[in-house]
């Protein structure tokens, strides 16, 4: 009856809870009123210091779990620590059989039987893969994004996982940084709305269902502002940028009920985030009242030694726990040093208690104390993973994520019969790259390729030629591919095929493993020999549809100038080829909008729509050079934030405000007429921006403050409405608080950040 350990501890907690409730009501000895909080305190009261520290310890999977017990080395130590109750969580353990085996040790062989959490990087799907998060952000469709996360959660939960290290909420302005693929782009408002959608998708409305898992808001904070776009590099940002740009998606995550946070690798104000009291205790747990727990990123406690912030691993443990980092992921410093640090008086046991309490509370919320095997149903695992409705769901979000960048001469959509089509590019016949990065639960070679997607349409003759490889196989790092810089042996065949074809579809871009963590680039054009291939094909057949597969904005000025049709198709996941084919043939009308600005060249990076005006924004005198500009390139981007075309033609008109001023609790109603001036039904993302003309600190030239997806039938018109109130214009001011300041404003409405109608209004009272 060893399984009854967990029943025993729950019973003790309940009895103590009853006893506490029978005390005189005016007592102040128990500060917690929530029943779960009281049960957690009851458990803490019977735990040893070592057992509390154990809850703060997370280990990576370490041996063939259902095989022989490890006898030596680190694997043996991890195994013994689980048996002693010195482990609170495992990561990268998947599959019901293995999860159950480890949970059984924790529940049935330890003194108190406290269940484990099982974490995994379920970033955009487990086995059935959705588009990369940056691509999903291009849909601007919050319900579809939420559904994508629901699919990922249900499939992950079916294999025993109850915690994902997602969503990534880092606002990203630098396309050189490889992890832009993992986030929602450059805008705080859009990022905040998407954060809410993803968290609700992963966690559901509560944790009673075995389809919901813990979400994790990461990386707190500033990680995407790494200097030079080089991953893990130094971050140095102003408090204004931190508060107004970086923090908002994380605050939205707290408001949405996210239960865990992950700190970041970078330093902020000279202090590594893992050791930052300001981030973890002052802001997150203090100002924002976050009552979940914070996990370090992989090994980030140890890395504070390399930062030069602590002298050794013991001091790293001290700095981390005192700063508010609750769980140690793969640094091993808590389990090794915290007990002695408490005895030496360098760490207060109250800090250990607080961290353990937060972790135990989350386990109670998940229902693991009531049923530690809640996520361990092998029949459910078999019936859930890869089911048809998941594939239907990821196909839906994949289509919505595609952005039409150019369509001169209406080359798209393609006619469905009578064409000889040349399909060129190794990515067109690749069934692994479309899965993208951060899909570690998926199997290689399982995506539908573009070739397969097009071949579902039988009316045209599709002939394929590789042209050139994007990569030349994986390097010594299993998750990295080397770029093909020299091999052009396939050019001749591709050129001959293009000559004989009516239309050429070229699928070019980045391999899915050329973006992601540790994949920063100094050249964000088409990798390797692909640009040369594109230009050679163009010489013999200019009727080219360029389909981009990539995980970041690319600099493609030559293509924009010469290629008649360009489709941004990202890394779209399992159903990639089907989604692309349906868009190319017009069975789905593209409606995506860019969540990140595309530069003309690398020299403009970082480039983003909500920049500051500067003191010299324009040329004051003819032929003057003394203004903010380049002498060799335009200031404007190639494609602006919020940009995206459709097979429909949308027209904006009649922008109206219900009033030109408001004060305090009043509102302004904004309306605009949207018309579909075409014979094709389509969807448009209507975007609202504001500009605060004068502030106590300088304000951006535009800020997104609202959007709505509007579906219009052929030649249909509709009035679209927005509301501006005090909250719309609030920001973190020179007074070091969020408030609305009186003054003059502009409001913009349109189909992208650079093509809008505008009006003026005033806010007259900030009291």
C-alpha positions in Angstrom: 0.0 0.0 0.0 2.9 2.4 -0.7 0.8 4.3 -3.1 -1.1 5.5 0.0 1.8 7.8 0.9 0.1 10.5 -1.1 -3.2 9.7 0.5 -1.5 9.9 3.9 0.0 13.3 3.2 -3.2 14.7 1.8 -5.1 13.3 4.9 -2.6 15.0 7.2 -3.0 18.2 5.3 -6.8 18.0 5.5 -6.8 17.2 9.3 -4.4 20.1 10.0 -6.6 22.3 7.8 -9.7 21.3 9.9 -7.7 22.0 13.1 -6.7 25.4 11.8 -10.2 26.2 11.0 -11.3 25.3 14.5 -9.0 27.9 16.1 -10.4 31.2 17.1 -11.2 33.2 14.1 -9.2 36.2 15.0 -5.9 34.4 15.0 -3.2 35.8 12.7 -1.0 32.7 12.8 -2.2 31.5 9.4 -2.0 34.2 6.8 -3.5 32.1 4.0 -7.3 31.9 3.4 -7.3 29.8 0.2 -8.0 26.1 1.0 -5.1 25.0 -1.2 -2.8 27.5 0.5 -3.7 26.0 3.9 -3.1 22.5 2.6 0.3 23.5 1.3 1.2 25.1 4.6 0.2 21.9 6.3 2.5 19.8 4.1 5.3 22.2 4.6 5.0 21.9 8.4 6.0 18.2 8.2 8.7 18.5 5.6 12.4 18.5 6.4 14.6 21.2 5.0 16.1 18.7 2.5 12.7 17.7 1.3 11.7 21.4 0.8 14.9 22.0 -1.2 14.1 18.9 -3.2 10.9 20.5 -4.5 13.1 23.2 -5.9 15.2 20.8 -7.9 14.5 19.9 -11.6 16.5 17.2 -13.4 16.6 16.3 -17.1 15.7 12.7 -18.1 18.8 10.6 -17.5 18.4 6.9 -18.2 16.2 4.2 -19.9 13.6 4.7 -17.3 11.9 1.3 -17.7 15.2 -0.5 -18.0 17.9 -1.4 -15.5 18.4 0.9 -12.5 21.5 3.1 -13.0 24.3 2.1 -10.7 26.9 4.9 -11.1 27.5 8.4 -12.3 25.1 11.3 -12.5 22.2 9.1 -13.6 22.6 7.1 -10.4 22.6 10.2 -8.3 19.5 11.5 -10.0 17.7 8.2 -9.4 18.6 8.2 -5.7 17.5 11.8 -5.3 14.1 10.9 -6.7 13.8 8.0 -4.2 14.7 10.4 -1.3 12.2 13.0 -2.3 14.9 15.4 -3.4 13.4 16.1 -6.8 10.4 18.3 -7.6 10.3 18.1 -11.4 11.6 16.2 -14.4 12.0 17.5 -17.9 12.3 15.8 -21.3 10.6 12.6 -20.0 7.8 11.7 -22.3 5.4 8.8 -22.9 3.0 7.5 -20.4 5.1 4.4 -19.6 8.1 6.4 -18.6 6.2 9.2 -16.9 4.3 6.6 -14.8 7.5 4.8 -13.9 9.1 7.9 -12.5 5.9 9.2 -10.8 5.6 5.8 -9.1 9.0 6.2 -7.5 8.2 9.7 -6.3 4.7 8.7 -5.0 5.3 5.2 -3.7 9.0 5.1 -2.6 9.6 8.5 -0.9 8.7 9.4 2.7 6.0 11.9 1.8 5.0 10.7 -1.7 4.9 14.2 -3.3 4.2 13.9 -7.0 6.6 15.2 -9.7 5.9 17.8 -12.4 6.9 16.7 -15.9 8.1 19.6 -18.2 8.7 19.6 -21.9 9.3 22.2 -24.6 5.8 22.0 -26.3 6.4 25.2 -28.2 4.1 24.8 -31.3 2.8 21.3 -30.9 4.0 17.9 -29.5 3.7 15.3 -32.3 1.2 17.2 -34.5 3.0 20.4 -35.3 1.4 23.8 -35.8 3.2 26.7 -37.5 6.0 28.3 -35.6 4.8 30.9 -33.1 6.0 33.9 -35.3 3.9 32.4 -38.1 0.8 32.0 -36.0 1.2 35.6 -34.9 0.9 36.6 -38.5 -2.7 35.2 -38.4 -3.7 37.9 -35.8 -6.4 35.3 -35.1 -6.6 34.9 -31.3 -9.1 32.1 -31.4 -7.1 30.1 -33.9 -3.9 30.7 -31.8 -5.8 29.6 -28.7 -7.0 26.5 -30.5 -3.5 25.7 -31.6 -2.3 25.7 -28.0 -5.3 23.6 -26.9 -4.2 21.0 -29.5 -0.6 21.1 -28.3 -1.7 20.8 -24.7 -4.1 17.9 -25.2 -1.6 15.9 -27.2 1.2 16.6 -24.8 -0.9 15.8 -21.8 -1.8 12.4 -23.4 1.8 11.3 -23.3 2.2 12.3 -19.6 3.5 15.9 -19.9 1.8 18.4 -17.5 4.0 21.5 -18.0 5.2 23.3 -21.2 8.0 25.9 -21.3 5.8 28.1 -23.5 4.8 30.7 -24.6 7.9 32.8 -25.3 6.8 36.4 -24.7 10.0 38.3 -25.7 9.2 41.3 -27.9 11.7 40.9 -30.8 12.9 43.7 -33.0 16.1 42.1 -34.4 15.7 39.6 -37.2 19.3 38.5 -36.7 18.2 36.8 -33.4 17.3 33.2 -34.1 14.6 33.0 -31.5 12.3 35.5 -33.2 10.6 32.3 -34.6 9.5 31.4 -31.1 7.7 34.6 -30.2 5.0 36.9 -31.5 7.1 39.6 -33.1 7.9 43.2 -32.4 4.8 44.7 -30.9 3.8 44.7 -27.2 0.1 45.0 -27.7 -0.2 42.2 -30.2 2.2 40.1 -28.1 0.1 40.7 -25.0 -3.1 39.6 -26.7 -1.4 36.5 -28.1 0.1 35.7 -24.7 -3.4 35.6 -23.3 -4.6 33.4 -26.1 -1.7 30.9 -25.7 -2.0 30.7 -22.0 -5.7 30.1 -22.1 -5.1 27.4 -24.8 -2.5 25.6 -22.7 -4.1 25.9 -19.3 -7.8 25.9 -20.2 -10.3 27.4 -17.8 -9.1 25.2 -14.9 -7.0 22.1 -14.3 -9.8 19.7 -13.7 -9.4 18.4 -17.2 -6.5 16.0 -18.1 -6.2 18.0 -21.3 -4.8 21.1 -19.7 -1.2 21.7 -18.8 0.8 24.4 -17.0 2.0 27.2 -19.2 5.3 29.1 -18.7 5.9 32.8 -19.5 9.4 33.2 -20.7 12.1 34.7 -20.8 11.8 37.2 -18.0 13.1 39.6 -19.1 14.8 41.4 -22.0 16.3 38.4 -23.7 15.3 39.4 -27.2 17.2 42.7 -26.9 20.6 40.9 -27.0 23.2 43.2 -28.5 23.9 42.5 -32.2 21.1 40.0 -32.3 23.6 37.4 -31.0 21.9 34.9 -28.7 22.8 35.0 -25.0 24.6 38.4 -25.5 24.5 41.4 -23.2 21.2 43.4 -22.8 21.3 47.1 -22.0 17.9 48.8 -22.2 16.4 51.9 -20.6 13.7 51.7 -17.9 11.3 53.2 -20.5 11.9 50.4 -22.9 11.7 47.8 -20.2 8.3 49.1 -18.8 6.6 50.1 -22.1 7.9 47.5 -24.5 9.3 44.4 -22.7 7.1 44.0 -19.7 3.5 44.3 -21.1 3.2 40.8 -22.5 4.5 39.3 -19.2 2.1 41.4 -17.2 -0.7 40.2 -19.5 0.4 36.7 -18.8 0.0 37.2 -15.0 -3.4 38.7 -15.6 -4.3 35.7 -17.7 -3.4 33.3 -14.8 -0.2 31.8 -16.0 1.2 29.6 -13.3 4.9 29.6 -14.0 7.6 31.9 -15.3 11.1 31.2 -16.6 13.8 33.7 -16.2 16.2 34.7 -19.0 19.9 34.0 -19.7 20.8 37.7 -20.2 21.8 40.3 -17.7 19.7 43.4 -17.1 21.2 46.5 -15.4 24.4 44.5 -15.0 22.7 41.7 -13.1 21.9 38.3 -14.6 18.1 37.8 -14.7 18.4 34.6 -12.7 19.9 36.6 -9.8 17.8 39.7 -10.2 15.7 40.6 -7.1 14.3 43.5 -9.1 12.7 41.3 -11.7 11.6 38.4 -9.6 10.8 39.8 -6.2 10.1 43.5 -6.8 8.3 43.4 -10.1 6.9 39.9 -10.6 6.1 38.7 -7.1 5.7 42.2 -5.6 4.1 44.7 -7.9 2.3 42.1 -10.0 1.4 39.8 -7.2 2.3 36.6 -9.1 1.7 33.6 -6.9 3.0 30.9 -9.2 6.7 29.9 -9.3 9.8 30.8 -11.3 12.0 28.3 -13.0 15.5 29.1 -14.2 16.5 28.5 -17.8 18.7 25.5 -18.5 21.9 25.9 -16.4 21.4 29.7 -16.0 22.3 29.6 -12.3 25.7 28.2 -13.1 26.2 30.7 -15.9 26.2 33.6 -13.4 29.8 32.5 -12.7 30.7 33.1 -16.4 28.9 36.5 -16.2 31.3 37.5 -13.4 28.4 38.1 -11.0 29.2 35.3 -8.5 32.5 33.6 -7.8 31.4 29.9 -7.7 28.4 27.6 -7.9 27.6 27.9 -4.2 27.3 31.6 -4.5 25.2 31.1 -7.5 22.7 29.1 -5.4 22.7 31.9 -2.8 22.1 34.7 -5.3 19.4 32.8 -7.2 17.2 31.8 -4.2 17.5 35.1 -2.5 16.6 36.8 -5.8 13.4 34.7 -6.1 14.3 32.0 -8.6 12.2 29.1 -7.2 13.3 26.1 -9.2 16.8 25.1 -10.5 16.8 23.6 -14.0 19.9 21.6 -14.5 22.4 23.6 -12.5 22.3 21.2 -9.5 23.2 24.1 -7.2 20.1 24.1 -5.0 20.3 20.4 -4.1 24.0 20.7 -3.5 24.4 23.9 -1.5 21.1 25.3 -0.2 21.0 23.3 3.0 24.5 24.5 4.1 23.7 28.0 3.0 20.7 28.0 5.4 22.8 26.7 8.2 25.4 29.4 7.5 22.8 32.1 7.7 23.3 33.2 4.1 19.9 32.1 3.0 16.8 32.5 5.1 14.7 29.3 5.4 11.7 31.5 4.7 13.0 31.9 1.1 13.1 28.1 0.8 9.6 27.8 2.3 8.3 30.4 -0.1 9.7 28.7 -3.2 8.5 25.2 -2.0 5.1 26.6 -1.2 4.7 28.0 -4.7 5.7 24.7 -6.3 3.5 22.6 -4.1 0.6 24.9 -4.7 0.9 24.4 -8.4 0.9 20.6 -7.9 -2.3 20.9 -5.9 -3.9 23.1 -8.6 -3.0 20.5 -11.2 -4.8 17.9 -9.1 -1.6 15.7 -8.8 -2.2 15.2 -5.0 -5.6 13.8 -5.7 -4.4 11.7 -8.7 -0.7 11.6 -9.4 -1.3 9.5 -12.4 -3.8 11.9 -13.9 -1.7 12.2 -17.1 -0.8 8.5 -17.3 -3.5 6.8 -19.3 -2.0 4.6 -22.0 -5.4 4.1 -23.8 -5.9 7.8 -24.0 -2.3 8.2 -25.2 -3.0 5.8 -28.1 -6.3 7.4 -29.0 -5.1 11.0 -28.8 -1.7 11.4 -30.4 -2.0 12.4 -34.0 -5.7 12.2 -34.2 -7.5 13.6 -37.3 -9.0 16.6 -35.7 -5.5 17.8 -34.6 -4.4 17.7 -38.2 -7.5 19.6 -39.3 -6.8 22.2 -36.6 -3.1 22.8 -37.5 -4.1 23.0 -41.2 -6.5 25.8 -40.3 -4.0 27.9 -38.4 -1.3 27.2 -41.1 -3.5 28.7 -43.8 -4.3 31.7 -41.6 -0.6 32.3 -41.0 0.4 32.8 -44.7 1.1 36.4 -45.8 0.8 37.5 -49.4 3.6 40.0 -49.9 3.3 40.7 -53.6 0.9 39.8 -56.4 1.7 41.9 -59.4 -0.3 41.1 -62.6 -2.6 38.9 -60.4 -0.4 35.9 -61.1 -2.1 34.3 -58.1 -4.3 32.4 -57.5 -3.1 29.8 -60.1 -5.6 28.3 -62.5 -6.3 24.7 -61.7 -5.8 23.1 -65.1 -3.8 23.5 -68.3 -0.6 24.7 -66.8 2.9 23.2 -66.9 4.4 24.2 -63.6 8.1 24.0 -62.6 8.5 23.5 -58.9 12.1 24.4 -57.9 14.0 24.4 -54.6 15.0 21.6 -52.2 12.6 23.0 -49.6 9.7 22.2 -51.9 10.3 18.5 -51.4 11.4 18.6 -47.8 9.2 16.9 -45.2 11.3 17.8 -42.2 12.2 21.5 -42.6 8.5 22.7 -42.5 8.2 21.4 -39.0 10.5 24.3 -37.9 12.6 24.4 -34.8 11.5 23.6 -31.3 9.4 20.5 -32.2 11.3 17.9 -30.3 8.4 15.6 -29.8 7.8 15.3 -33.5 9.4 12.8 -35.9 11.5 13.9 -38.9 10.0 13.4 -42.4 6.4 13.8 -41.2 5.3 17.2 -42.7 3.4 17.4 -45.9 5.8 18.9 -48.5 4.8 21.6 -51.0 5.3 19.0 -53.8 2.8 16.7 -52.1 0.4 19.5 -51.5 0.4 20.6 -55.1 0.0 17.1 -56.3 -3.3 16.9 -54.6 -4.5 19.1 -57.4 -4.5 16.9 -60.6 -5.4 19.5 -63.2 -1.8 20.9 -63.8 1.4 19.2 -64.7 3.9 19.6 -61.8 7.5 18.9 -62.6 10.1 19.1 -59.8 13.7 20.0 -59.7 15.8 20.6 -56.6 18.0 23.3 -58.1 20.2 23.5 -55.0 20.2 22.3 -51.4 19.7 24.9 -48.7 21.7 22.9 -46.3 24.4 20.1 -46.5 23.2 18.0 -43.6 23.5 18.4 -39.9 26.7 19.5 -38.3 28.2 18.0 -35.1 25.2 19.6 -33.3 22.2 17.5 -33.9 19.8 20.5 -34.1 21.9 22.5 -36.5 22.3 22.4 -40.3 25.2 23.8 -42.3 24.4 26.2 -45.2 25.2 25.1 -48.8 27.6 27.9 -50.0 29.1 26.2 -53.1 27.1 23.4 -54.7 25.3 24.5 -57.8 25.3 21.2 -59.6 21.5 21.2 -59.8 21.2 24.6 -61.5 21.3 23.4 -65.1 18.4 20.9 -64.7 16.3 23.5 -62.9 17.0 26.2 -65.6 16.0 23.8 -68.4 12.8 22.9 -66.6 11.9 26.6 -66.1 12.4 27.3 -69.8 9.7 24.6 -70.7 7.2 25.7 -68.1 4.3 28.2 -68.0 4.9 29.2 -64.4 7.7 28.6 -61.9 7.1 28.1 -58.2 10.3 28.5 -56.2 10.3 27.4 -52.6 13.3 29.1 -51.0 14.4 30.3 -47.6 15.8 28.9 -44.4 15.8 25.2 -43.3 13.7 24.8 -40.2 16.9 24.2 -38.1 18.6 27.4 -39.3 16.4 29.4 -37.0 15.7 29.1 -33.3 17.9 29.1 -30.2 21.6 29.7 -30.9 20.9 30.4 -34.6 21.7 34.0 -35.0 22.7 35.2 -38.4 24.7 38.2 -39.7 23.2 37.9 -43.2 19.4 37.6 -43.3 19.1 37.2 -47.1 18.4 33.9 -48.8 21.0 31.5 -47.4 23.7 30.0 -49.5 23.4 29.8 -53.3 19.6 30.3 -53.4 19.7 34.0 -54.4 21.9 33.1 -57.4 19.5 30.3 -58.3 16.5 32.7 -58.2 18.2 35.2 -60.5 19.3 32.4 -63.0 15.8 31.1 -63.2 14.4 34.6 -63.6 16.6 35.1 -66.7 14.7 32.3 -68.5 11.2 32.6 -67.0 10.0 35.7 -65.2 6.7 34.2 -64.2 7.8 33.2 -60.8 5.9 32.6 -57.6 8.4 32.8 -54.8 7.3 30.9 -51.7 9.4 31.7 -48.6 10.0 29.2 -45.9 11.7 31.0 -43.0 11.6 31.6 -39.3 12.5 35.3 -39.3 12.1 38.4 -41.5 14.4 38.1 -44.5 16.0 40.9 -46.5 14.9 40.2 -50.1 15.1 43.5 -52.0 16.0 42.0 -55.4 13.0 39.6 -55.2 10.7 42.4 -54.3 11.8 44.4 -57.3 11.7 41.6 -59.8 9.5 38.7 -58.8 5.8 39.2 -59.6 4.4 37.1 -56.7 5.8 36.5 -53.2 4.2 34.4 -50.5 5.5 34.3 -46.9 4.9 30.8 -45.8 7.2 30.5 -42.8 7.6 27.0 -41.3 4.0 26.0 -41.1 4.2 22.6 -39.4 2.7 19.2 -40.2 0.2 20.4 -42.8 2.5 22.9 -44.4 2.3 21.7 -48.0 -1.5 21.4 -47.9 -1.9 24.9 -46.6 0.5 26.4 -49.2 -1.2 24.6 -52.0 -4.7 25.8 -51.0 -3.5 29.4 -50.9 -1.7 29.2 -54.2 -4.7 27.7 -55.9 -7.1 30.2 -54.3 -9.1 27.7 -52.2 -8.0 29.8 -49.3 -7.8 33.6 -49.6 -4.7 34.7 -47.7 -5.3 37.2 -44.8 -2.1 37.1 -42.8 -0.3 40.3 -41.7 3.3 40.6 -40.7 4.1 40.6 -37.0 7.6 41.8 -37.7 9.0 44.4 -40.1 11.0 43.1 -43.1 14.1 45.2 -43.7 15.6 46.3 -47.1 18.9 45.1 -45.9 20.8 44.0 -42.7 22.1 47.5 -42.1 18.6 48.7 -41.1 18.3 46.1 -38.3 16.9 46.5 -35.7 14.0 48.1 -37.6 10.4 48.4 -36.2 7.3 50.4 -36.9 7.0 52.1 -33.4 10.2 54.0 -33.5 10.8 57.4 -31.9 10.7 60.5 -34.1 14.2 62.0 -33.1 15.0 65.6 -33.2 15.9 65.5 -36.9 13.3 63.2 -38.5 13.2 64.9 -42.0 15.3 67.0 -44.3 14.9 70.7 -43.3 16.8 72.1 -46.2 17.2 70.9 -49.8 20.2 68.6 -50.2 21.0 68.7 -46.5 22.6 65.6 -45.0 22.0 66.7 -41.4 19.0 64.6 -40.6 18.4 61.0 -39.4 18.9 58.8 -42.5 21.2 56.6 -44.4 23.2 57.8 -47.4 22.9 54.5 -49.2 19.4 53.3 -48.3 15.9 54.5 -47.6 14.7 54.6 -44.0 11.5 52.8 -44.8 11.3 49.0 -44.5 10.7 46.6 -47.4 7.5 45.4 -45.8 6.0 47.2 -42.8 4.6 45.7 -39.6 0.9 44.8 -40.1 1.3 44.5 -43.9 -0.2 41.7 -45.9 -2.2 41.5 -49.2 -5.3 39.4 -50.2 -6.8 38.2 -53.4 -9.6 40.6 -52.4 -9.1 44.4 -52.7 -10.0 46.4 -49.6 -10.6 50.1 -49.4 -10.8 52.2 -46.2 -12.8 55.4 -46.0 -14.9 57.6 -43.8 -12.9 57.6 -40.6 -14.9 59.3 -37.9 -14.6 60.1 -34.2 -17.7 60.5 -32.0 -15.8 63.4 -30.4 -12.5 65.1 -30.8 -11.8 65.2 -27.1 -12.6 63.2 -24.0 -11.7 63.3 -20.3 -11.3 60.9 -17.4 -14.0 58.2 -17.6 -15.4 59.3 -21.0 -14.7 57.5 -24.3 -14.3 58.2 -28.0 -16.0 55.9 -30.5 -13.9 55.4 -33.7 -15.6 54.2 -36.9 -14.3 53.4 -40.4 -15.9 52.0 -43.5 -14.2 49.0 -45.0 -15.2 47.9 -48.5 -14.3 44.8 -50.5 -13.8 46.2 -54.0 -13.5 42.8 -55.6 -15.5 39.7 -56.7 -13.7 37.5 -54.1 -14.8 37.1 -50.5 -12.0 37.8 -48.1 -10.8 38.7 -44.6 -9.0 41.9 -43.6 -7.2 42.7 -40.3 -8.3 46.2 -39.5 -5.7 47.9 -37.3 -6.0 50.9 -35.0 -2.9 52.9 -33.9 -2.5 56.0 -31.9 0.3 58.6 -31.4 0.8 60.7 -28.3 2.2 63.9 -29.7 3.7 65.3 -26.5 4.6 63.3 -23.4 6.6 63.6 -20.3 8.9 61.1 -22.1 9.2 60.9 -25.9 6.6 58.7 -27.5 6.6 56.4 -30.6 5.3 57.7 -33.9 2.6 55.0 -33.8 1.5 52.3 -31.3 -1.0 49.5 -32.1 -4.0 49.7 -29.7 -6.6 47.5 -31.4 -7.4 45.2 -34.3 -10.4 43.3 -35.7 -10.6 40.6 -38.3 -13.4 41.4 -40.7 -14.9 39.0 -43.3 -16.5 40.7 -46.3 -18.3 39.1 -49.3 -17.6 40.4 -52.8 -18.3 44.1 -53.0 -19.6 44.2 -49.5 -19.0 47.2 -47.1 -19.0 47.3 -43.3 -18.5 49.9 -40.6 -15.8 48.8 -38.2 -15.8 50.3 -34.7 -13.2 50.8 -32.0 -13.2 52.5 -28.6 -10.6 54.8 -27.2 -10.6 55.4 -23.5 -8.2 56.4 -20.8 -6.5 52.9 -20.7 -5.8 53.2 -24.5 -3.4 56.1 -24.0 -1.8 55.1 -20.7 2.0 54.4 -20.6 4.8 54.3 -18.1 5.6 58.0 -17.7 8.4 60.1 -16.3 6.5 59.8 -13.0 7.5 56.2 -12.9 3.9 54.9 -13.1 1.3 53.9 -15.6 -1.0 56.9 -16.3 -2.7 58.9 -19.0 -1.3 62.3 -19.7 -3.4 65.2 -21.1 -2.6 66.4 -24.6 -3.0 66.0 -28.3 -3.2 62.6 -30.0 -3.6 61.1 -33.5 -5.5 58.0 -34.3 -4.8 55.9 -37.4 -6.8 53.1 -38.9 -5.8 50.9 -41.9 -4.6 47.6 -43.2 -1.0 48.0 -42.1 1.1 50.3 -39.9 2.3 52.4 -42.9 -1.0 52.8 -44.8 -3.7 54.4 -42.7 -6.3 57.1 -42.4 -5.9 59.5 -39.6 -7.8 61.9 -37.3 -6.9 64.0 -34.2 -8.3 64.0 -30.7 -7.4 65.4 -27.2 -7.4 64.0 -23.7 -8.2 66.9 -21.3 -8.2 65.4 -17.8 -5.8 62.9 -16.2 -7.3 63.1 -12.7 
